[in-house]
Amino acid sequence: MEVGAGLSRPYKKTVLKISQELLKKIHLLGEKAYPEEGVGFLFGTEADPRQVLSIYPVANAREKEVRHNRYTVAPQDIIRADEDAEKIGLNIIGVFHSHPDHPSKPSEFDLKWAAPYFSYIITSVQNGKATESRSWRLNEDRNAFIEEGIESL
Amino acid sequence: MPTIKIPTTLRHYTEGKSDILVEGKNVAEALDSLCQKYPSLKKNFFRKEGLLEASIQIVLNKNLINDLQGNQTPLKENDILRILPTIAGGK
């Protein structure tokens, strides 16, 4: 089941800035992972609006047989990513992952595991070709995602 | 005293601090100590019954506490606990 932007009360609309080059890299990683889900971190700054300045692909640590519709990142990869972000003066500001043959909207499973402080870029990969990326943030009540605008640089 | 390391993404809850010394003989006591210092962490990451939100996981040295004795995992003087976001999802 998809979770759209249906809201019980208004929330501030957020924006995520990212270059065309980085967005293209995210698309290529989604295509490379196909038919499995690919995943990685968004490094950037907490300025308003947030800006992605680097991406950090990591392995999908789920079992091989469920990687077509599930992803997770091993704790050691999270620690390594966090340390590497800090070394270059950036923060982990979000996560990107791909949805093979599925829309770029968050699922109930995405909602269950989401954290409120991250931006989540989801890329739809149809028949091996990345078609669209959209970014989402969990609302304050943690019961729905709100789409945030992607400002492509 | 054990140390809790806070990842970059959660440091706005800890006034920017990355390494926090806490008191406690086990993980639960250490987390209580942390939350007393930074109440917004408790509000954001712990449910009423004291359980961690699903979006957070705790690593002791290099092991998830869920693979040890959970919140009752004993701590030694120089142990390092890490609070990590859980990164998971799927279509």
gemmi code that builds the backbone of each chain (N, CA, C; Angstrom):
import gemmi

chains = {
    "A": [
        ("MET", (0.846, -1.200, 0.000), (0.000, 0.000, 0.000), (0.880, 1.248, 0.000)),
        ("GLU", (0.524, 2.153, -0.829), (1.311, 3.369, -0.903), (0.799, 4.393, 0.092)),
        ("VAL", (1.715, 5.184, 0.580), (1.353, 6.253, 1.515), (1.635, 7.571, 0.834)),
        ("GLY", (0.619, 8.253, 0.497), (0.818, 9.505, -0.211), (0.918, 10.666, 0.744)),
        ("ALA", (0.548, 11.812, 0.274), (0.706, 13.011, 1.076), (-0.604, 13.420, 1.740)),
        ("GLY", (-1.484, 12.455, 1.993), (-2.741, 12.788, 2.641), (-2.494, 13.249, 4.072)),
        ("LEU", (-2.918, 14.443, 4.393), (-2.567, 15.017, 5.690), (-3.802, 15.474, 6.428)),
        ("SER", (-3.730, 15.357, 7.761), (-4.846, 15.807, 8.569), (-4.734, 17.300, 8.875)),
        ("ARG", (-3.529, 17.836, 8.795), (-3.343, 19.261, 9.024), (-2.134, 19.730, 8.216)),
        ("PRO", (-2.030, 21.000, 7.963), (-0.978, 21.471, 7.074), (0.408, 21.379, 7.703)),
        ("TYR", (1.396, 21.087, 6.887), (2.775, 21.051, 7.322), (3.586, 21.936, 6.394)),
        ("LYS", (4.692, 22.396, 6.926), (5.564, 23.233, 6.112), (6.143, 22.409, 4.972)),
        ("LYS", (6.030, 22.912, 3.786), (6.589, 22.244, 2.620), (8.097, 22.458, 2.603)),
        ("THR", (8.833, 21.363, 2.462), (10.287, 21.463, 2.445), (10.808, 21.278, 1.021)),
        ("VAL", (12.062, 21.689, 0.853), (12.706, 21.595, -0.463), (14.066, 20.939, -0.274)),
        ("LEU", (14.438, 20.098, -1.223), (15.747, 19.473, -1.215), (16.469, 19.878, -2.499)),
        ("LYS", (17.623, 20.506, -2.331), (18.416, 20.911, -3.497), (19.428, 19.818, -3.820)),
        ("ILE", (19.537, 19.496, -5.093), (20.496, 18.482, -5.530), (20.866, 18.753, -6.984)),
        ("SER", (22.114, 18.507, -7.319), (22.551, 18.776, -8.696), (22.027, 17.697, -9.641)),
        ("GLN", (21.924, 18.064, -10.898), (21.531, 17.087, -11.930), (22.521, 15.932, -11.959)),
        ("GLU", (23.795, 16.246, -11.745), (24.838, 15.222, -11.793), (24.621, 14.164, -10.705)),
        ("LEU", (24.347, 14.625, -9.478), (24.130, 13.668, -8.389), (22.834, 12.876, -8.589)),
        ("LEU", (21.834, 13.569, -9.099), (20.570, 12.873, -9.363), (20.772, 11.786, -10.424)),
        ("LYS", (21.599, 12.093, -11.411), (21.883, 11.108, -12.457), (22.636, 9.914, -11.868)),
        ("LYS", (23.561, 10.193, -10.947), (24.292, 9.095, -10.302), (23.335, 8.190, -9.519)),
        ("ILE", (22.366, 8.819, -8.839), (21.380, 8.037, -8.083), (20.572, 7.155, -9.037)),
        ("HIS", (20.227, 7.718, -10.187), (19.476, 6.928, -11.179), (20.312, 5.747, -11.673)),
        ("LEU", (21.592, 6.010, -11.952), (22.466, 4.937, -12.446), (22.637, 3.835, -11.397)),
        ("LEU", (22.717, 4.239, -10.132), (22.847, 3.233, -9.068), (21.574, 2.398, -8.942)),
        ("GLY", (20.435, 3.034, -9.140), (19.170, 2.300, -9.120), (19.100, 1.304, -10.261)),
        ("GLU", (19.602, 1.715, -11.412), (19.609, 0.815, -12.576), (20.599, -0.333, -12.364)),
        ("LYS", (21.729, -0.014, -11.753), (22.742, -1.045, -11.503), (22.220, -2.101, -10.521)),
        ("ALA", (21.438, -1.642, -9.545), (20.917, -2.570, -8.527), (19.765, -3.415, -9.055)),
        ("TYR", (19.073, -2.933, -10.078), (17.890, -3.610, -10.616), (18.202, -5.067, -10.937)),
        ("PRO", (17.345, -6.031, -10.639), (15.972, -5.893, -10.129), (15.889, -5.803, -8.600)),
        ("GLU", (17.043, -5.596, -7.963), (17.012, -5.418, -6.509), (16.898, -3.937, -6.162)),
        ("GLU", (16.639, -3.650, -4.911), (16.607, -2.260, -4.450), (18.024, -1.814, -4.106)),
        ("GLY", (18.399, -0.667, -4.612), (19.684, -0.079, -4.278), (19.495, 0.990, -3.211)),
        ("VAL", (20.555, 1.291, -2.473), (20.419, 2.216, -1.345), (21.723, 2.975, -1.113)),
        ("GLY", (21.604, 4.137, -0.546), (22.780, 4.917, -0.185), (22.378, 6.129, 0.642)),
        ("PHE", (23.376, 6.854, 1.087), (23.135, 8.036, 1.924), (23.282, 9.319, 1.122)),
        ("LEU", (22.575, 10.321, 1.583), (22.719, 11.677, 1.055), (23.536, 12.474, 2.061)),
        ("PHE", (24.656, 12.998, 1.611), (25.473, 13.866, 2.471), (25.200, 15.316, 2.087)),
        ("GLY", (25.129, 16.168, 3.079), (24.904, 17.569, 2.739), (24.915, 18.457, 3.958)),
        ("THR", (24.236, 19.557, 3.831), (24.190, 20.537, 4.904), (22.757, 20.709, 5.379)),
        ("GLU", (22.650, 21.191, 6.595), (21.323, 21.396, 7.173), (20.808, 22.809, 6.924)),
        ("ALA", (21.330, 23.448, 5.899), (20.824, 24.781, 5.573), (19.357, 24.670, 5.154)),
        ("ASP", (18.687, 25.777, 5.103), (17.303, 25.784, 4.650), (17.251, 26.519, 3.310)),
        ("PRO", (16.988, 25.871, 2.199), (16.668, 24.451, 2.094), (17.903, 23.566, 2.183)),
        ("ARG", (17.650, 22.333, 2.519), (18.729, 21.343, 2.545), (19.349, 21.197, 1.162)),
        ("GLN", (20.640, 20.913, 1.172), (21.301, 20.685, -0.110), (22.140, 19.416, -0.040)),
        ("VAL", (21.948, 18.552, -1.029), (22.770, 17.345, -1.141), (24.065, 17.730, -1.839)),
        ("LEU", (25.195, 17.422, -1.209), (26.487, 17.780, -1.802), (27.296, 16.552, -2.211)),
        ("SER", (26.875, 15.390, -1.736), (27.574, 14.168, -2.100), (26.629, 12.999, -1.841)),
        ("ILE", (26.858, 11.909, -2.551), (26.090, 10.693, -2.250), (27.056, 9.581, -1.879)),
        ("TYR", (26.552, 8.593, -1.153), (27.409, 7.568, -0.560), (26.687, 6.216, -0.678)),
        ("PRO", (26.888, 5.527, -1.794), (26.197, 4.239, -1.964), (26.671, 3.216, -0.939)),
        ("VAL", (25.765, 2.397, -0.470), (26.115, 1.303, 0.449), (25.394, 0.037, -0.013)),
        ("ALA", (25.827, -1.092, 0.547), (25.232, -2.373, 0.163), (23.854, -2.536, 0.777)),
        ("ASN", (22.962, -3.163, 0.016), (21.687, -3.596, 0.575), (21.953, -4.857, 1.387)),
        ("ALA", (21.775, -4.747, 2.688), (22.165, -5.844, 3.586), (21.060, -6.871, 3.805)),
        ("ARG", (19.932, -6.709, 3.125), (18.881, -7.724, 3.272), (19.278, -9.026, 2.582)),
        ("GLU", (18.561, -10.108, 2.917), (18.833, -11.395, 2.300), (18.557, -11.300, 0.803)),
        ("LYS", (19.343, -12.033, 0.032), (19.266, -11.967, -1.429), (17.832, -12.135, -1.951)),
        ("GLU", (17.092, -13.064, -1.349), (15.767, -13.379, -1.892), (14.716, -12.288, -1.660)),
        ("VAL", (15.015, -11.314, -0.806), (14.019, -10.246, -0.592), (14.537, -8.865, -1.025)),
        ("ARG", (15.703, -8.835, -1.624), (16.254, -7.532, -2.005), (15.485, -6.859, -3.147)),
        ("HIS", (14.584, -7.591, -3.797), (13.787, -6.971, -4.865), (12.735, -6.023, -4.290)),
        ("ASN", (12.428, -6.193, -2.984), (11.414, -5.287, -2.418), (11.734, -4.814, -0.996)),
        ("ARG", (12.941, -5.081, -0.529), (13.337, -4.628, 0.807), (14.799, -4.186, 0.794)),
        ("TYR", (15.107, -3.229, 1.672), (16.508, -2.873, 1.858), (16.767, -2.590, 3.332)),
        ("THR", (17.997, -2.785, 3.708), (18.459, -2.310, 5.002), (19.957, -2.038, 4.868)),
        ("VAL", (20.500, -1.275, 5.818), (21.929, -0.966, 5.803), (22.525, -1.484, 7.109)),
        ("ALA", (23.631, -2.209, 6.991), (24.283, -2.790, 8.164), (24.816, -1.687, 9.075)),
        ("PRO", (24.745, -1.908, 10.391), (25.222, -0.885, 11.337), (26.645, -0.403, 11.039)),
        ("GLN", (27.525, -1.316, 10.662), (28.913, -0.895, 10.397), (28.992, 0.045, 9.199)),
        ("ASP", (28.115, -0.158, 8.216), (28.093, 0.763, 7.069), (27.542, 2.129, 7.477)),
        ("ILE", (26.594, 2.134, 8.419), (26.057, 3.419, 8.901), (27.155, 4.182, 9.649)),
        ("ILE", (27.879, 3.461, 10.500), (28.960, 4.100, 11.259), (30.024, 4.647, 10.307)),
        ("ARG", (30.393, 3.829, 9.325), (31.429, 4.259, 8.361), (30.957, 5.491, 7.574)),
        ("ALA", (29.706, 5.463, 7.143), (29.176, 6.600, 6.377), (29.176, 7.867, 7.231)),
        ("ASP", (28.755, 7.715, 8.485), (28.691, 8.878, 9.368), (30.087, 9.460, 9.599)),
        ("GLU", (31.060, 8.583, 9.799), (32.433, 9.059, 10.014), (32.997, 9.709, 8.750)),
        ("ASP", (32.699, 9.108, 7.600), (33.201, 9.682, 6.342), (32.541, 11.030, 6.036)),
        ("ALA", (31.261, 11.151, 6.364), (30.589, 12.446, 6.160), (31.242, 13.516, 7.023)),
        ("GLU", (31.505, 13.148, 8.272), (32.094, 14.112, 9.207), (33.478, 14.555, 8.750)),
        ("LYS", (34.238, 13.614, 8.166), (35.592, 13.951, 7.701), (35.581, 15.059, 6.657)),
        ("ILE", (34.531, 15.130, 5.872), (34.463, 16.164, 4.828), (33.514, 17.299, 5.229)),
        ("GLY", (33.195, 17.342, 6.512), (32.417, 18.474, 7.027), (30.944, 18.459, 6.670)),
        ("LEU", (30.415, 17.267, 6.383), (29.003, 17.178, 6.012), (28.242, 16.292, 6.993)),
        ("ASN", (26.926, 16.295, 6.881), (26.064, 15.429, 7.688), (25.340, 14.450, 6.774)),
        ("ILE", (24.931, 13.345, 7.355), (23.961, 12.505, 6.635), (22.620, 13.209, 6.749)),
        ("ILE", (22.077, 13.626, 5.617), (20.797, 14.340, 5.658), (19.656, 13.504, 5.083)),
        ("GLY", (20.002, 12.334, 4.570), (18.928, 11.507, 4.037), (19.427, 10.215, 3.449)),
        ("VAL", (18.479, 9.523, 2.842), (18.724, 8.191, 2.278), (18.087, 8.159, 0.896)),
        ("PHE", (18.770, 7.532, -0.044), (18.100, 7.272, -1.329), (17.965, 5.767, -1.505)),
        ("HIS", (16.872, 5.368, -2.126), (16.735, 3.957, -2.488), (15.855, 3.853, -3.714)),
        ("SER", (15.918, 2.689, -4.353), (15.169, 2.499, -5.594), (13.996, 1.551, -5.378)),
        ("HIS", (12.966, 1.754, -6.190), (11.799, 0.876, -6.221), (11.750, 0.214, -7.592)),
        ("PRO", (12.235, -1.018, -7.707), (12.192, -1.697, -9.006), (10.751, -1.974, -9.456)),
        ("ASP", (10.431, -1.519, -10.657), (9.096, -1.731, -11.249), (7.984, -1.311, -10.297)),
        ("HIS", (8.164, -0.156, -9.716), (7.209, 0.347, -8.722), (7.330, 1.873, -8.701)),
        ("PRO", (6.238, 2.559, -8.353), (6.299, 4.030, -8.327), (7.283, 4.569, -7.283)),
        ("SER", (7.616, 5.834, -7.444), (8.587, 6.470, -6.534), (7.888, 7.064, -5.317)),
        ("LYS", (6.917, 6.331, -4.802), (6.204, 6.750, -3.592), (6.560, 5.808, -2.449)),
        ("PRO", (6.618, 6.337, -1.222), (6.945, 5.467, -0.089), (5.847, 4.455, 0.194)),
        ("SER", (6.256, 3.292, 0.654), (5.319, 2.218, 0.990), (5.035, 2.229, 2.497)),
        ("GLU", (4.131, 1.376, 2.919), (3.890, 1.212, 4.362), (5.165, 0.762, 5.058)),
        ("PHE", (5.941, -0.072, 4.380), (7.185, -0.557, 4.979), (8.187, 0.587, 5.117)),
        ("ASP", (8.238, 1.444, 4.093), (9.095, 2.636, 4.202), (8.663, 3.489, 5.396)),
        ("LEU", (7.345, 3.626, 5.553), (6.810, 4.453, 6.641), (7.188, 3.875, 8.012)),
        ("LYS", (7.108, 2.558, 8.119), (7.377, 1.904, 9.404), (8.790, 2.206, 9.908)),
        ("TRP", (9.744, 2.278, 8.982), (11.141, 2.393, 9.380), (11.717, 3.788, 9.223)),
        ("ALA", (10.897, 4.725, 8.822), (11.431, 6.057, 8.526), (11.782, 6.841, 9.784)),
        ("ALA", (12.741, 7.719, 9.631), (13.122, 8.634, 10.708), (12.697, 10.049, 10.312)),
        ("PRO", (12.260, 10.841, 11.290), (11.673, 12.138, 10.954), (12.649, 13.193, 10.460)),
        ("TYR", (13.948, 12.987, 10.680), (14.907, 14.035, 10.329), (15.557, 13.809, 8.972)),
        ("PHE", (15.212, 12.740, 8.267), (15.842, 12.439, 6.980), (14.970, 12.859, 5.798)),
        ("SER", (15.657, 13.170, 4.702), (14.993, 13.249, 3.405), (15.153, 11.882, 2.740)),
        ("TYR", (14.094, 11.407, 2.139), (14.126, 10.095, 1.479), (13.866, 10.268, -0.017)),
        ("ILE", (14.912, 10.102, -0.817), (14.723, 10.121, -2.274), (14.415, 8.690, -2.719)),
        ("ILE", (13.311, 8.546, -3.417), (12.935, 7.234, -3.962), (12.943, 7.332, -5.487)),
        ("THR", (13.638, 6.393, -6.114), (13.735, 6.371, -7.574), (12.970, 5.174, -8.115)),
        ("SER", (12.067, 5.435, -9.015), (11.360, 4.351, -9.692), (12.232, 3.839, -10.828)),
        ("VAL", (12.438, 2.518, -10.857), (13.217, 1.897, -11.943), (12.291, 0.919, -12.655)),
        ("GLN", (11.928, 1.264, -13.871), (10.977, 0.450, -14.635), (11.732, -0.330, -15.705)),
        ("ASN", (11.619, -1.652, -15.639), (12.316, -2.515, -16.603), (13.798, -2.168, -16.720)),
        ("GLY", (14.397, -1.833, -15.599), (15.831, -1.574, -15.580), (16.221, -0.144, -15.883)),
        ("LYS", (15.237, 0.713, -16.162), (15.532, 2.104, -16.508), (14.934, 3.042, -15.456)),
        ("ALA", (15.786, 3.866, -14.856), (15.294, 4.834, -13.864), (14.430, 5.874, -14.556)),
        ("THR", (13.224, 6.052, -14.066), (12.286, 6.952, -14.737), (11.989, 8.229, -13.956)),
        ("GLU", (12.093, 8.168, -12.624), (11.671, 9.333, -11.846), (12.191, 9.213, -10.414)),
        ("SER", (12.591, 10.346, -9.857), (12.931, 10.390, -8.435), (12.070, 11.438, -7.751)),
        ("ARG", (11.594, 11.095, -6.560), (10.848, 12.057, -5.743), (11.394, 11.982, -4.324)),
        ("SER", (11.276, 13.076, -3.603), (11.815, 13.115, -2.244), (10.690, 13.288, -1.232)),
        ("TRP", (10.848, 12.654, -0.073), (9.799, 12.601, 0.937), (10.388, 12.831, 2.321)),
        ("ARG", (9.569, 13.412, 3.194), (9.945, 13.550, 4.605), (8.789, 13.033, 5.457)),
        ("LEU", (9.140, 12.409, 6.552), (8.129, 11.943, 7.492), (7.531, 13.143, 8.223)),
        ("ASN", (6.214, 13.130, 8.427), (5.620, 14.264, 9.139), (5.893, 14.156, 10.642)),
        ("GLU", (5.541, 15.204, 11.351), (5.850, 15.248, 12.785), (5.120, 14.167, 13.569)),
        ("ASP", (3.956, 13.773, 13.084), (3.190, 12.731, 13.776), (3.644, 11.327, 13.369)),
        ("ARG", (4.559, 11.265, 12.429), (5.142, 9.986, 11.970), (4.107, 9.031, 11.411)),
        ("ASN", (3.044, 9.570, 10.868), (2.037, 8.662, 10.309), (1.849, 8.835, 8.806)),
        ("ALA", (2.631, 9.725, 8.192), (2.533, 9.904, 6.742), (3.780, 10.610, 6.240)),
        ("PHE", (4.073, 10.363, 4.991), (5.140, 11.108, 4.336), (4.568, 12.348, 3.657)),
        ("ILE", (5.382, 13.375, 3.613), (5.042, 14.575, 2.860), (6.070, 14.686, 1.751)),
        ("GLU", (5.600, 14.921, 0.556), (6.563, 15.076, -0.535), (7.267, 16.411, -0.393)),
        ("GLU", (8.581, 16.403, -0.571), (9.307, 17.667, -0.591), (9.761, 17.934, -2.022)),
        ("GLY", (9.818, 19.202, -2.345), (10.191, 19.558, -3.697), (11.666, 19.278, -3.946)),
        ("ILE", (11.988, 18.753, -5.118), (13.385, 18.601, -5.509), (13.740, 19.797, -6.380)),
        ("GLU", (14.713, 20.566, -5.900), (15.204, 21.705, -6.692), (16.502, 21.272, -7.352)),
        ("SER", (16.428, 21.041, -8.620), (17.584, 20.522, -9.346), (18.502, 21.664, -9.769)),
        ("LEU", (19.795, 21.498, -9.476), (20.741, 22.589, -9.743), (21.512, 22.353, -11.025)),
    ],
    "B": [
        ("MET", (33.466, 5.772, 33.023), (32.067, 5.874, 32.592), (31.955, 5.485, 31.121)),
        ("PRO", (30.900, 4.774, 30.745), (30.714, 4.476, 29.322), (30.462, 5.769, 28.528)),
        ("THR", (30.753, 5.694, 27.257), (30.526, 6.830, 26.358), (29.446, 6.471, 25.339)),
        ("ILE", (28.557, 7.421, 25.084), (27.602, 7.241, 23.991), (28.006, 8.175, 22.857)),
        ("LYS", (28.227, 7.598, 21.682), (28.592, 8.404, 20.515), (27.318, 8.731, 19.724)),
        ("ILE", (27.201, 9.986, 19.381), (26.009, 10.464, 18.678), (26.366, 10.746, 17.223)),
        ("PRO", (25.652, 10.184, 16.273), (25.974, 10.453, 14.868), (25.643, 11.897, 14.479)),
        ("THR", (26.261, 12.362, 13.426), (26.078, 13.764, 13.004), (24.603, 14.132, 12.894)),
        ("THR", (23.844, 13.207, 12.372), (22.451, 13.527, 12.065), (21.576, 13.708, 13.309)),
        ("LEU", (22.066, 13.248, 14.465), (21.265, 13.379, 15.695), (21.823, 14.414, 16.661)),
        ("ARG", (22.866, 15.103, 16.252), (23.521, 15.984, 17.227), (22.744, 17.257, 17.539)),
        ("HIS", (21.733, 17.556, 16.719), (20.928, 18.721, 17.094), (20.088, 18.419, 18.327)),
        ("TYR", (19.989, 17.132, 18.698), (19.307, 16.783, 19.946), (20.253, 16.851, 21.144)),
        ("THR", (21.556, 16.952, 20.891), (22.537, 16.901, 21.984), (23.431, 18.146, 22.004)),
        ("GLU", (22.864, 19.241, 21.569), (23.592, 20.519, 21.566), (24.910, 20.410, 20.798)),
        ("GLY", (24.912, 19.580, 19.772), (26.087, 19.459, 18.912), (27.155, 18.507, 19.426)),
        ("LYS", (26.925, 17.911, 20.581), (27.967, 17.048, 21.168), (27.973, 15.661, 20.518)),
        ("SER", (29.186, 15.148, 20.300), (29.319, 13.850, 19.639), (29.604, 12.715, 20.618)),
        ("ASP", (30.273, 13.015, 21.724), (30.651, 11.981, 22.691), (30.136, 12.384, 24.069)),
        ("ILE", (29.283, 11.558, 24.621), (28.655, 11.929, 25.893), (28.928, 10.845, 26.933)),
        ("LEU", (29.549, 11.255, 28.004), (29.812, 10.322, 29.104), (28.521, 10.119, 29.887)),
        ("VAL", (28.214, 8.862, 30.175), (26.970, 8.571, 30.894), (27.259, 7.635, 32.060)),
        ("GLU", (26.320, 7.617, 32.984), (26.424, 6.680, 34.093), (25.493, 5.507, 33.813)),
        ("GLY", (25.872, 4.345, 34.325), (24.980, 3.203, 34.163), (25.743, 1.905, 34.108)),
        ("LYS", (25.133, 0.917, 34.757), (25.763, -0.414, 34.771), (25.294, -1.262, 33.599)),
        ("ASN", (24.216, -0.823, 32.958), (23.760, -1.551, 31.775), (23.231, -0.544, 30.753)),
        ("VAL", (22.826, -1.053, 29.601), (22.410, -0.165, 28.507), (21.215, 0.695, 28.908)),
        ("ALA", (20.245, 0.087, 29.592), (19.045, 0.837, 29.981), (19.416, 2.029, 30.871)),
        ("GLU", (20.296, 1.797, 31.836), (20.690, 2.889, 32.742), (21.480, 3.963, 31.997)),
        ("ALA", (22.312, 3.523, 31.061), (23.085, 4.501, 30.279), (22.172, 5.368, 29.427)),
        ("LEU", (21.150, 4.744, 28.838), (20.209, 5.517, 28.008), (19.378, 6.456, 28.868)),
        ("ASP", (19.015, 6.006, 30.066), (18.292, 6.890, 31.002), (19.147, 8.107, 31.337)),
        ("SER", (20.424, 7.846, 31.578), (21.342, 8.935, 31.901), (21.436, 9.927, 30.746)),
        ("LEU", (21.500, 9.383, 29.546), (21.560, 10.245, 28.351), (20.291, 11.093, 28.219)),
        ("CYS", (19.143, 10.445, 28.429), (17.878, 11.153, 28.246), (17.634, 12.202, 29.334)),
        ("GLN", (18.216, 11.979, 30.495), (18.094, 13.013, 31.532), (18.864, 14.270, 31.117)),
        ("LYS", (19.970, 14.058, 30.433), (20.747, 15.210, 29.974), (20.100, 15.880, 28.767)),
        ("TYR", (19.485, 15.067, 27.921), (18.902, 15.596, 26.679), (17.477, 15.062, 26.515)),
        ("PRO", (16.523, 15.704, 27.180), (15.145, 15.184, 27.193), (14.511, 15.060, 25.804)),
        ("SER", (14.945, 15.867, 24.853), (14.318, 15.768, 23.533), (14.628, 14.433, 22.870)),
        ("LEU", (15.743, 13.813, 23.262), (16.025, 12.470, 22.750), (14.961, 11.489, 23.225)),
        ("LYS", (14.602, 11.624, 24.483), (13.581, 10.711, 25.039), (12.258, 10.901, 24.308)),
        ("LYS", (11.907, 12.143, 24.093), (10.634, 12.437, 23.436), (10.598, 11.864, 22.025)),
        ("ASN", (11.736, 11.930, 21.348), (11.751, 11.554, 19.938), (12.051, 10.085, 19.687)),
        ("PHE", (12.712, 9.433, 20.617), (13.197, 8.094, 20.289), (12.752, 6.987, 21.227)),
        ("PHE", (12.013, 7.345, 22.254), (11.568, 6.301, 23.165), (10.053, 6.343, 23.299)),
        ("ARG", (9.453, 5.181, 23.198), (8.010, 5.105, 23.395), (7.714, 5.175, 24.887)),
        ("LYS", (6.419, 5.282, 25.204), (6.037, 5.457, 26.610), (6.559, 4.329, 27.490)),
        ("GLU", (6.538, 3.126, 26.941), (6.967, 1.989, 27.774), (8.483, 1.860, 27.835)),
        ("GLY", (9.183, 2.867, 27.315), (10.627, 2.879, 27.431), (11.351, 2.187, 26.292)),
        ("LEU", (10.575, 1.664, 25.350), (11.222, 0.970, 24.233), (11.730, 1.972, 23.212)),
        ("LEU", (12.752, 1.554, 22.515), (13.273, 2.409, 21.457), (12.303, 2.473, 20.297)),
        ("GLU", (12.228, 3.634, 19.646), (11.509, 3.727, 18.384), (12.191, 2.814, 17.372)),
        ("ALA", (11.405, 2.323, 16.427), (11.965, 1.420, 15.419), (13.053, 2.090, 14.589)),
        ("SER", (13.023, 3.418, 14.542), (13.975, 4.121, 13.674), (15.357, 4.270, 14.304)),
        ("ILE", (15.534, 3.720, 15.501), (16.809, 3.851, 16.205), (17.328, 2.472, 16.607)),
        ("GLN", (18.621, 2.287, 16.534), (19.222, 1.053, 17.039), (20.477, 1.414, 17.840)),
        ("ILE", (20.826, 0.529, 18.748), (21.960, 0.776, 19.640), (23.037, -0.278, 19.404)),
        ("VAL", (24.259, 0.195, 19.221), (25.395, -0.699, 19.013), (26.349, -0.550, 20.197)),
        ("LEU", (26.730, -1.685, 20.787), (27.732, -1.681, 21.848), (29.036, -2.180, 21.245)),
        ("ASN", (30.025, -1.330, 21.269), (31.272, -1.624, 20.580), (30.925, -1.967, 19.119)),
        ("LYS", (30.925, -3.215, 18.703), (30.548, -3.471, 17.307), (29.320, -4.368, 17.167)),
        ("ASN", (28.581, -4.525, 18.248), (27.441, -5.454, 18.215), (26.133, -4.754, 18.531)),
        ("LEU", (25.099, -5.088, 17.775), (23.768, -4.587, 18.116), (23.363, -5.138, 19.479)),
        ("ILE", (22.786, -4.278, 20.312), (22.410, -4.780, 21.645), (21.326, -5.844, 21.544)),
        ("ASN", (20.545, -5.801, 20.455), (19.526, -6.845, 20.271), (20.160, -8.225, 20.116)),
        ("ASP", (21.422, -8.258, 19.680), (22.128, -9.537, 19.551), (22.853, -9.898, 20.850)),
        ("LEU", (22.797, -9.023, 21.835), (23.431, -9.282, 23.141), (22.308, -9.545, 24.145)),
        ("GLN", (22.224, -8.736, 25.156), (21.143, -8.924, 26.151), (20.187, -7.739, 26.148)),
        ("GLY", (20.072, -7.092, 24.982), (19.154, -5.970, 24.861), (19.491, -4.862, 25.842)),
        ("ASN", (18.461, -4.232, 26.388), (18.659, -3.120, 27.320), (19.383, -3.536, 28.607)),
        ("GLN", (19.369, -4.832, 28.877), (19.999, -5.309, 30.120), (21.466, -5.694, 29.905)),
        ("THR", (21.985, -5.438, 28.709), (23.387, -5.749, 28.441), (24.272, -4.960, 29.404)),
        ("PRO", (25.132, -5.659, 30.168), (25.990, -4.928, 31.114), (27.051, -4.101, 30.409)),
        ("LEU", (27.432, -3.005, 31.045), (28.444, -2.109, 30.480), (29.671, -2.066, 31.366)),
        ("LYS", (30.823, -1.964, 30.699), (32.076, -1.767, 31.426), (32.474, -0.290, 31.343)),
        ("GLU", (33.461, 0.045, 32.106), (33.862, 1.446, 32.260), (34.154, 2.151, 30.918)),
        ("ASN", (34.867, 1.465, 30.041), (35.287, 2.128, 28.794), (34.488, 1.713, 27.566)),
        ("ASP", (33.332, 1.124, 27.789), (32.511, 0.714, 26.642), (32.025, 1.927, 25.849)),
        ("ILE", (31.821, 1.694, 24.557), (31.291, 2.744, 23.685), (29.965, 2.280, 23.103)),
        ("LEU", (28.925, 3.049, 23.406), (27.603, 2.796, 22.826), (27.384, 3.783, 21.689)),
        ("ARG", (26.766, 3.336, 20.631), (26.416, 4.242, 19.533), (24.912, 4.191, 19.306)),
        ("ILE", (24.343, 5.365, 19.136), (22.944, 5.440, 18.711), (22.963, 5.610, 17.201)),
        ("LEU", (22.319, 4.720, 16.509), (22.306, 4.802, 15.049), (20.872, 4.840, 14.534)),
        ("PRO", (20.666, 5.581, 13.466), (19.354, 5.478, 12.822), (19.223, 4.105, 12.172)),
        ("THR", (18.034, 3.529, 12.228), (17.783, 2.308, 11.459), (17.517, 2.709, 10.024)),
        ("ILE", (18.229, 2.115, 9.097), (18.030, 2.444, 7.683), (17.414, 1.225, 7.020)),
        ("ALA", (16.133, 1.306, 6.736), (15.437, 0.161, 6.152), (14.164, 0.634, 5.470)),
        ("GLY", (13.677, -0.192, 4.563), (12.439, 0.127, 3.865), (12.277, -0.802, 2.687)),
        ("GLY", (11.457, -0.376, 1.744), (11.243, -1.192, 0.563), (9.868, -0.972, 0.005)),
        ("LYS", (9.716, -1.291, -1.274), (8.461, -0.954, -1.973), (7.278, -1.739, -1.425)),
    ],
}
model = gemmi.Model(1)
for chain_id, residues in chains.items():
    chain = gemmi.Chain(chain_id)
    for i, (resn, *xyz) in enumerate(residues, 1):
        res = gemmi.Residue()
        res.name, res.seqid = resn, gemmi.SeqId(i, " ")
        for name, pos in zip(("N", "CA", "C"), xyz):
            atom = gemmi.Atom()
            atom.name, atom.element = name, gemmi.Element(name[0])
            atom.pos, atom.b_iso = gemmi.Position(*pos), 0.0
            res.add_atom(atom)
        chain.add_residue(res)
    model.add_chain(chain)
structure = gemmi.Structure()
structure.add_model(model)
structure.setup_entities()
